[in-house]
Amino acid sequence: MRRRLIPVNVVIASLLFILLSLEPDQIKPPKAVMDRGETIYAKECLGCHQADGLGVQGLNPPLAKTKWVLGPRAQMIHIVLKGLTDPIEIDGDTYNNPMPPHLHLNDQEISDVLTYVRNSFGNNAKPITPADVKKVRAAIAKGK
């Protein structure tokens, strides 16, 4: 019995089609980014948002599957850079504890920790790049 081989160009074209058809959100961030982000999360965020990302009822909001985390990347970056003093509502619950700005973190650290958050606690969202952070930082500096 003679086996019929699939031409290499058909295999490559098929794999390329599959990769291009994946939503960007379905592509996991590199392990190094997630590891660095987890380390920063443990140092900067865990105390308020907890190890499971569920926050503290009435004080610190959850980071799991919320529009704040899964929504526009610039929104999250802005919160990290400027802090948040207004109460926010998530799923009918109000959270009142102010979040201080984290200006001591550089663009890479912010992108790593936010990418970690956007891809942990059941979240699956596009990574945040240092260029994204730089753009928001510049807009804030210009008063926008």
Secondary structure, DSSP 8 states (H G I E B T S, - for coil): -------HHHHHHHHHHHHHHS-GGGS---HHHHHHHHHHHHHHTHHHH-TTS--BTTTB---SS-HHHHS-HHHHHHHHHH-B-S-EEETTEEE---B---TTS-HHHHHHHHHHHHTSTT-------HHHHHHHHHHHHTT-
